Amino acid sequence: MNKDKSPLHLDQRFQEILKEQIIPDADAIGSPPGGKRTKPTIEDIRFDINPEELIDYLNGYVVDQARAVEVIATKICTHFHRMWLERENPDLPKIIGFVKSNMQLIGPTGVGKTYLIKLIADKLHVPFVKGDATKFSETGYVGGDVEDLVRELVYQVDGNIKLAEYGIVYIDEIDKIASTGNWNGPDVSRGGVQRNLLKLMEETEVDMKVPHDLSSQMEAVMETQRTGKVSRKKVNTRNILFVMSGAFTGLPEIIAKRLKKGGMGFTGKAITTADDVENLLEKLHALDLIEYGFESEFVGRVPIVTYLNELDEDGLFDILKGPNSAVTQGKRRDFAAYGINLTFDDSALRMIARDAHHLGTGARGLVSVVEKFLLPFERSLPSTDVERLHITEELLSDTEGFLKELIKQHAFESFVNRFMKQTGIKIEFSSGAIKEAVRMSTERGIPLKKLLDEGLKDYEYGLKLVGKTKFSVTRTVISDPKGYLDKLVKQSYKKG
């Protein structure tokens, strides 16, 4: 074997390269001018928040999910109060077989499952990471290992492992790793993923050093060179809360089948409405989740199971109407960035909710519908002097026509105001002039504002020259502004 390519030589060369690098001060990376950045600490966590306080907070953002909000807020508050108790009283005897409040959230897409947990994490000041169950496999070769989620918590808080150990891990589409679920990707062990998650949900230690990750290898080598000791950083998952969610398509049928066998309700009745689904999910049993394809140990480690209602048109309207609506507030912020004050009429919000409900994607559809309606205004109005836009149902019914009329109106109004301010001359446009200007703007493919500014730019001086204090712009003026002004000046000289 060539000496230069032997594993020993490559390892030595790797360490030499590391020694040659200038390692920046970790506290200086990303620091604001004049000082070090402030890092989150355990003292920032809201261990003291009570269930009713958290419920009131969530109800300001989430609609039509009272039951789920009550369950989730209560159990998460209890989880953090319990951690505080054990942190302040380290001599308390350890409870053998204790199961923490890991959660399973069931509900269709767009009802706010992720949003709800992210709100809680922000309120409690704890790190939060989200992963997709379909991206993991037993061996990690599909897209990653489930332990990567725990490592991500540490990255979220700049390497503060103690703080990361109080974080929340959210795993979406958990129903896709059930053994009976549909799997469109490679043939991987869904049962294996469940077992890997099971270890994390109990209590285990996750090594921050990843064998296949070059960056973690380099970090470990540099740490060893700095301290002279081999450091093995590990994250304990005892207090990390795991929240999982999914649509669980087909679960109501499993519940109905069990109830039919037991002679209880839904004996042959078709599941046709959202109320039918809700009534069945109220009767959910651990056996139903096992029948769905989850291992009994996995189900046992997720003791809190609740469901979120499908949002109807009224629910979507309430989201838009709410003072903390991310949809309307975000769109107001977009327009405010251009100096435009955006407001919504209730009739317009109702129309948006109706269209979004027809999409069948829950609250996610609201953003799509709002963008569809308002994108033309967001594109065109920043080039005008428009400072206010009120969205009504009539506007949404004919956005193109309304936009053209709005641009036309403000083009003439802004020109008149600007002309008056700069010259002191009151100018007005005849109906014929307005029609001709709009026609020429469309025909030439140039903005109406530009057409007026360029066509009538000489009139600021010309009208002063002939002593005008007011002037009416007619169709003739718009058609040949230079020719008309020349005639006007010549006539003035003749009279003089």
ZAPA-297977 format. One line per field, with one value per residue (C-alpha): residue number from 1; residue in three letters; x, z, y. Coordinates in steps of 0.5 Angstrom, whole numbers. Each point is the difference from the previous one (the first is absolute). Example, Ala and Ser with C-alpha at 12.3 -4.5 7.8 and 13.67 -1.06 7.14 Angstrom:
<palums>
resi = c(1;2)
resn = c(ala;ser)
c1 = c(25;2)
c3 = c(16;-2)
c2 = c(-9;7)
</palums>
This chain:
<palums>
resi = c(1;2;3;4;5;6;7;8;9;10;11;12;13;14;15;16;17;18;19;20;21;22;23;24;25;26;27;28;29;30;31;32;33;34;35;36;37;38;39;40;41;42;43;44;45;46;47;48;49;50;51;52;53;54;55;56;57;58;59;60;61;62;63;64;65;66;67;68;69;70;71;72;73;74;75;76;77;78;79;80;81;82;83;84;85;86;87;88;89;90;91;92;93;94;95;96;97;98;99;100;101;102;103;104;105;106;107;108;109;110;111;112;113;114;115;116;117;118;119;120;121;122;123;124;125;126;127;128;129;130;131;132;133;134;135;136;137;138;139;140;141;142;143;144;145;146;147;148;149;150;151;152;153;154;155;156;157;158;159;160;161;162;163;164;165;166;167;168;169;170;171;172;173;174;175;176;177;178;179;180;181;182;183;184;185;186;187;188;189;190;191;192;193;194;195;196;197;198;199;200;201;202;203;204;205;206;207;208;209;210;211;212;213;214;215;216;217;218;219;220;221;222;223;224;225;226;227;228;229;230;231;232;233;234;235;236;237;238;239;240;241;242;243;244;245;246;247;248;249;250;251;252;253;254;255;256;257;258;259;260;261;262;263;264;265;266;267;268;269;270;271;272;273;274;275;276;277;278;279;280;281;282;283;284;285;286;287;288;289;290;291;292;293;294;295;296;297;298;299;300;301;302;303;304;305;306;307;308;309;310;311;312;313;314;315;316;317;318;319;320;321;322;323;324;325;326;327;328;329;330;331;332;333;334;335;336;337;338;339;340;341;342;343;344;345;346;347;348;349;350;351;352;353;354;355;356;357;358;359;360;361;362;363;364;365;366;367;368;369;370;371;372;373;374;375;376;377;378;379;380;381;382;383;384;385;386;387;388;389;390;391;392;393;394;395;396;397;398;399;400;401;402;403;404;405;406;407;408;409;410;411;412;413;414;415;416;417;418;419;420;421;422;423;424;425;426;427;428;429;430;431;432;433;434;435;436;437;438;439;440;441;442;443;444;445;446;447;448;449;450;451;452;453;454;455;456;457;458;459;460;461;462;463;464;465;466;467;468;469;470;471;472;473;474;475;476;477;478;479;480;481;482;483;484;485;486;487;488;489;490;491;492;493;494;495;496)
resn = c(met;asn;lys;asp;lys;ser;pro;leu;his;leu;asp;gln;arg;phe;gln;glu;ile;leu;lys;glu;gln;ile;ile;pro;asp;ala;asp;ala;ile;gly;ser;pro;pro;gly;gly;lys;arg;thr;lys;pro;thr;ile;glu;asp;ile;arg;phe;asp;ile;asn;pro;glu;glu;leu;ile;asp;tyr;leu;asn;gly;tyr;val;val;asp;gln;ala;arg;ala;val;glu;val;ile;ala;thr;lys;ile;cys;thr;his;phe;his;arg;met;trp;leu;glu;arg;glu;asn;pro;asp;leu;pro;lys;ile;ile;gly;phe;val;lys;ser;asn;met;gln;leu;ile;gly;pro;thr;gly;val;gly;lys;thr;tyr;leu;ile;lys;leu;ile;ala;asp;lys;leu;his;val;pro;phe;val;lys;gly;asp;ala;thr;lys;phe;ser;glu;thr;gly;tyr;val;gly;gly;asp;val;glu;asp;leu;val;arg;glu;leu;val;tyr;gln;val;asp;gly;asn;ile;lys;leu;ala;glu;tyr;gly;ile;val;tyr;ile;asp;glu;ile;asp;lys;ile;ala;ser;thr;gly;asn;trp;asn;gly;pro;asp;val;ser;arg;gly;gly;val;gln;arg;asn;leu;leu;lys;leu;met;glu;glu;thr;glu;val;asp;met;lys;val;pro;his;asp;leu;ser;ser;gln;met;glu;ala;val;met;glu;thr;gln;arg;thr;gly;lys;val;ser;arg;lys;lys;val;asn;thr;arg;asn;ile;leu;phe;val;met;ser;gly;ala;phe;thr;gly;leu;pro;glu;ile;ile;ala;lys;arg;leu;lys;lys;gly;gly;met;gly;phe;thr;gly;lys;ala;ile;thr;thr;ala;asp;asp;val;glu;asn;leu;leu;glu;lys;leu;his;ala;leu;asp;leu;ile;glu;tyr;gly;phe;glu;ser;glu;phe;val;gly;arg;val;pro;ile;val;thr;tyr;leu;asn;glu;leu;asp;glu;asp;gly;leu;phe;asp;ile;leu;lys;gly;pro;asn;ser;ala;val;thr;gln;gly;lys;arg;arg;asp;phe;ala;ala;tyr;gly;ile;asn;leu;thr;phe;asp;asp;ser;ala;leu;arg;met;ile;ala;arg;asp;ala;his;his;leu;gly;thr;gly;ala;arg;gly;leu;val;ser;val;val;glu;lys;phe;leu;leu;pro;phe;glu;arg;ser;leu;pro;ser;thr;asp;val;glu;arg;leu;his;ile;thr;glu;glu;leu;leu;ser;asp;thr;glu;gly;phe;leu;lys;glu;leu;ile;lys;gln;his;ala;phe;glu;ser;phe;val;asn;arg;phe;met;lys;gln;thr;gly;ile;lys;ile;glu;phe;ser;ser;gly;ala;ile;lys;glu;ala;val;arg;met;ser;thr;glu;arg;gly;ile;pro;leu;lys;lys;leu;leu;asp;glu;gly;leu;lys;asp;tyr;glu;tyr;gly;leu;lys;leu;val;gly;lys;thr;lys;phe;ser;val;thr;arg;thr;val;ile;ser;asp;pro;lys;gly;tyr;leu;asp;lys;leu;val;lys;gln;ser;tyr;lys;lys;gly)
c1 = c(0;2;3;-3;-7;0;-5;5;3;-7;-2;7;-1;-7;2;6;-5;-5;7;1;-7;-2;-5;-5;-2;-7;-3;2;-3;-7;1;-3;5;3;-2;-1;-7;-5;-1;-6;0;-4;-2;-4;-5;-7;0;-5;-6;-6;-5;-6;5;3;-7;-2;6;-1;-7;2;3;-3;-8;-5;5;-2;0;7;3;-3;4;6;1;-1;4;6;-1;0;7;4;-3;2;7;1;-2;5;5;-1;0;5;0;-7;-1;0;-7;2;-4;-2;-3;0;-5;2;-6;-3;-4;-5;-4;0;5;0;-4;6;4;7;-2;-3;6;4;-4;1;8;0;-4;4;7;2;4;-5;2;-4;1;-4;-1;1;7;3;1;3;7;0;1;-7;2;2;0;-5;5;2;-7;3;7;-4;-3;8;1;-6;3;7;3;-4;-1;-3;-5;-2;-1;-7;-2;-6;1;-6;0;-5;-4;2;-6;4;5;-6;1;-7;1;2;8;2;7;5;-1;2;-2;-5;0;7;-1;-6;5;6;-5;-2;7;0;-7;2;7;6;6;2;7;1;6;-3;4;-1;0;6;-1;-2;7;4;-4;2;8;0;-3;5;6;-3;-1;5;-6;-5;-7;-6;-6;-6;-8;-4;-7;-4;-3;-1;-7;-2;-6;-3;-5;-3;-7;-1;-4;-4;0;-7;-2;4;-4;-6;2;1;-6;-4;3;-2;-7;1;-2;2;-3;1;-1;4;5;-2;1;5;-4;0;8;-1;-4;4;6;-3;0;7;4;7;-2;-2;7;3;-5;2;7;4;3;-3;7;-1;-7;2;5;-5;-5;-3;-5;-4;-3;-1;-7;0;-1;-6;-2;-2;7;4;-4;2;7;0;-4;4;5;6;-1;6;-3;-3;5;6;-3;-1;7;2;-4;2;7;-2;-3;-7;-5;-4;-7;-5;-8;-3;-4;7;3;-7;2;7;-2;-5;5;5;-5;-2;8;-1;7;-2;3;6;-5;-1;7;-1;-7;3;6;-4;-5;5;7;-2;-1;6;4;-3;-2;7;2;-6;-2;-5;0;-6;-3;-7;-2;-7;-4;-1;7;1;-5;4;7;2;-5;1;7;0;-5;4;6;-3;-4;7;4;-4;-1;7;2;-5;2;8;-1;-4;5;6;-3;-6;-4;-7;0;-6;-1;-7;-3;2;8;-1;-2;5;6;-3;0;7;3;-3;2;7;1;2;-2;-6;5;6;-5;-2;6;4;-5;-2;7;1;-7;3;4;-5;-6;4;3;-7;-3;-5;-2;-5;0;-4;3;-4;0;4;5;1;1;5;3;6;-4;-6;5;4;-7;-1;6;0;-7;2;6;-5;-5;6)
c3 = c(0;-2;7;-2;0;6;5;5;-4;-2;7;2;-6;2;7;-3;-4;6;4;-6;1;4;4;2;7;0;4;-5;-6;-2;6;-1;0;6;4;1;-2;5;0;3;7;4;4;-6;0;3;5;4;-5;2;-5;0;-2;-5;-3;0;-4;-5;-1;-3;-6;-1;-1;1;3;8;2;-3;2;7;0;-3;4;7;-1;-3;6;5;-4;1;7;2;-3;4;6;-1;-2;7;4;-3;6;-2;-1;-7;-3;-3;-6;-1;-7;-1;-4;-7;-5;-6;-4;-5;-5;-8;-3;1;7;4;3;-1;1;7;2;-2;3;7;-1;-2;6;5;-3;-2;-6;-5;-6;-5;-4;-5;2;-8;0;5;0;4;-2;-2;-8;-2;2;7;7;5;5;-5;3;7;-3;-3;7;2;-7;2;6;-2;3;7;1;7;-3;-6;5;2;-8;-4;-6;-5;-5;-5;-5;6;-3;-6;4;2;-3;-3;-3;-7;-1;-7;1;1;3;7;7;3;6;1;0;5;5;-1;2;5;3;0;3;6;3;-4;-2;-7;-2;-3;-4;-6;-4;-7;1;-2;4;7;-1;-1;6;4;-2;1;7;2;-3;4;7;-1;2;-4;1;-1;0;1;0;5;-2;6;0;-7;-2;-6;-4;-6;-5;-6;-4;1;-6;1;8;1;-4;4;6;-3;-1;7;2;-4;2;7;-1;1;-5;-7;-2;-8;0;-5;2;-4;4;4;6;-1;0;6;4;-2;2;7;1;-2;4;0;-3;-6;-1;0;-5;-4;0;6;5;7;3;-4;1;8;-1;-3;6;-2;-7;-2;-7;-3;-4;-7;-2;-3;-4;7;3;-5;0;7;-1;-5;5;6;2;0;-7;-3;-7;0;5;-5;-6;4;1;-7;-3;6;-2;-7;5;-2;6;-2;3;0;-1;4;-7;-3;6;-1;-7;1;5;-5;-5;4;3;-7;-1;6;3;6;3;-5;-6;3;-2;-7;-1;3;-5;-6;2;2;-4;-6;5;3;-6;-3;6;2;-6;1;6;3;7;2;-3;3;-2;-1;-3;-6;-1;1;-5;-6;2;-7;-1;7;-1;-6;2;7;-4;-5;6;4;-7;-1;7;2;-7;2;7;-2;-5;5;5;-5;-4;4;-6;0;-5;-2;-5;-4;-1;-7;2;5;-5;-5;5;2;-7;-2;6;-2;-7;2;5;5;7;0;5;-4;-6;4;3;-7;-4;4;3;-4;3;6;-3;-6;4;5;-6;-3;7;1;7;-2;-6;-3;-4;-5;-5;-5;5;2;-8;-1;6;-3;-6;4;5;-6;-3;7;1;-7;2;6;-3;-6;6;3)
c2 = c(0;7;3;7;-3;-5;1;2;5;3;1;3;5;2;2;4;4;1;3;5;3;6;-2;6;2;-4;6;5;-4;4;5;7;6;2;-7;-7;-3;-2;-7;-3;-4;-4;6;2;-6;2;-6;4;1;-3;-4;5;6;-4;-2;7;2;-6;2;7;-4;-6;-1;-6;-4;1;-7;-2;7;-2;-7;2;7;-4;-6;5;4;-6;-3;7;1;-7;1;6;-4;-5;5;4;-7;-4;-5;-2;-8;-2;-3;-6;-1;7;2;7;4;-1;1;-2;5;-2;4;2;4;8;0;3;-6;2;7;-1;-4;6;5;-4;-1;8;2;-5;2;-7;-2;-4;-4;-3;-6;-5;-7;-2;3;-5;-8;-5;1;7;-1;3;7;0;-3;2;2;5;4;0;2;6;2;2;3;5;2;1;-6;1;-8;2;4;-5;-5;4;1;-3;-4;0;-6;1;-6;-5;-4;-1;-5;-4;-7;0;7;2;1;3;0;-6;-6;2;-3;4;-4;1;8;-1;-4;6;5;-4;0;8;0;-4;2;0;4;2;1;7;-3;-3;-6;2;8;3;7;-4;-4;7;3;-6;0;8;-1;-6;5;6;-4;-6;-5;-4;3;-4;5;-3;2;-3;-1;-1;7;1;0;-4;2;-3;1;-3;0;-7;-2;-6;0;2;-6;-5;3;-1;-7;-1;3;-4;-6;2;2;7;6;0;-7;1;7;4;5;6;6;4;-1;-8;0;4;-4;-6;3;2;-8;-1;-6;-2;-6;4;3;-7;-3;6;-2;2;-4;-1;3;6;1;0;5;5;0;7;-1;6;2;7;1;1;8;2;6;4;-3;3;7;0;-1;6;4;-1;5;-4;-3;-2;1;7;2;-2;3;6;0;-1;6;4;-1;4;6;-3;-1;-6;-2;-5;0;-6;-2;0;-5;-4;-1;-2;-5;-3;-1;-3;-5;-2;-2;-5;2;3;7;-2;2;7;2;-2;3;7;0;-2;6;5;-1;4;6;-2;1;6;5;1;4;5;5;-5;0;-4;-6;-2;-7;-2;-5;4;1;-7;-2;4;1;2;5;3;1;3;5;1;2;4;4;1;2;6;2;-1;4;6;0;0;5;5;-1;2;5;3;-1;-4;-5;-5;-5;-1;-7;0;1;-5;-5;2;-1;-7;-2;3;-3;-7;0;2;-4;5;2;5;4;0;2;6;2;0;3;6;1;7;2;2;6;1;2;4;4;1;2;-5;-2;-5;-5;-5;-6;-2;-6;5;1;-7;-2;5;3;4;2;3;4;3;3;2;4;3;2;4;3;3;3;3)
</palums>
